[in-house]
Amino acid sequence: MTTTQRVDLGKQQPTAYKALIALSAEAENNAVSAGLDPLLVELLRIRTSQINGCAFCLRLHTRDALKKGENPDRIAVLPAWRETGYFSAADRAALGLAEAITLVADGHVGDAAYADAAAVLTDDQVGAVSWIVTVMNAFNRVAITSRYAVG
């Protein structure tokens, strides 16, 4: 952790930050409308934040997931989701797509990752997952760049 003073992007450019919050709300509404479980939405946010190493967002969305009734075991094994029986086919499809989007430089959301998601999720759900993850990646970058305090 750096001790260098950072600009708080949310406070420095509040209209842009409010627009990001509004986009996040819209993405969540679309996810619910598409039939995605709200617990899965939180897991997507957590997994994206794990990959990006965003402590602020990890704490926030882990707490949100637990408040919504998520099983602590699913959160605990989320980095190793492929190795467990905790996740449904839809969860797996969404998590795989979330990882591909977050790691976009590692393969530009390869055809295999997209096809795996599209084989299980509807077009609306693929779009909803993509927006949830895209927005979460933006929030991670804001929090990390600004060095939002944790603990």
N, C-alpha and C positions, 0 to 999 in steps of 0.2 A: 504494500500500500504506500502510495506516495504521500508526502506531506506538503507537496506543492499546492498552493491555493488554486482552486478551479472555479470557473464561472459555472453557476447553477443555470443550466440551459432552460429549465422550466420557469425560472424567475426572470432570466435575462430576456427571453422571448416568450412571454406568457401567451400571446395569441397563437403562436405556433404550437405551444404545449397543449393549450386548450383544444386546438384542432386535432391533435394526436389523441387526446382523451375522447373526443367526439367520434373519431374514426374507430377507436377501440370499442366504444359502446355500439356503434353500428355493426362492426364485425361480430360482436357477441350476439346481437339481435339476429343477425343473419344466420349464425351458427345454430341458435335455438330454433329459428324458423325452418332450418334445413333438417332438424331432427337430431342434432348432435347433443349428447348428454352434457349438461353443464359441468359435471365432474371431469369429463374428457377435456373440455375447454381449459379447465385449470391445469390438468396434466400437460396439455400442449404448451401452456405458458411456462410451467415449471421445467419441462424438458428443454425448451428453447433456452431458457435462462441458465440451465445447467451447462449446456454446450457453450454458451457465451461467457460463462463464469460471472454472472451478475448476481452478487450476493443480495443486493437490495430487492430485486424482483423475486429471487428465490424465497426470501423470507416472506414477502408480501403474498405471493401466490400459494405458498405452502400453507400459510395461515388461512387464506381464503378457501382453499380446497378442504382443509380440515373442518372449517366452519360449515361448509356445505355438506359434510358427511363423508368425505373421501376416506377410504381405508388407509391408515398409516403405513401398512405393509406395501401397498401399491406405490406410495410415494417413496418409500425406502428403497425399493428395487427398480425404480424408474430408469436409472441409467443402464440397467441390465434387462430391460423389458423383454427382449427377445428370448431370454433364458428362463422365463417364468410362465406359469399358467394363470397369472392374475389378469391378463388382458384379453378382451374379446377380439374377434377378427376386425371389427370396426376400429377398436382402439389401436390395434397393431398397424392397420392401414394408415390411420391418421398420424401415429407416432413416426412411422417410416417416412411419410411425406414431410412431416415437420422437421425431421433431421436433415432430409435432402435440401429443403428450402433454407434452413439455417446454415448449412454447410455448402451453400451455393457455389463457392469457389472450387469445391472438390468434385465437381461433375455437372454443374449447371442444371440441377434437378433432372437427373438422368431419366431416360425413358423407362427403365425398369422400376425405379421408385415410383414414378407417376403411374405406370400401368398397374403396379401392385395396389396402389390406393384406388384407382378407378375401377378395379375389379370388385371392390367391396363397397365403396362409397358412391353415392349418387353424385351427379355433376354439382348440384347445389352444396353437397357436403364437402367435396373436393375444394370448391371455391371458398367455402366458409373456413375450412382448415387453413387454406393458403393465406387468407386475410388475417386470421387470428395470429398465425405464426409471423407473418410480415410485420404486423403492428407490434408484436412482442419483441421482435428483433430491433425495431426502432426504439422502443422503450428501453431495452437493454443498453443500447448505444448511448442514449441520453443519460441514463443512470451511471454507467461506467465512465463516460467522458466527464461528467460532472462530479464524479466520486461521491455519490449519495452515501451518506453515513449509515453504517450498519453496526449495531452493538456499541 
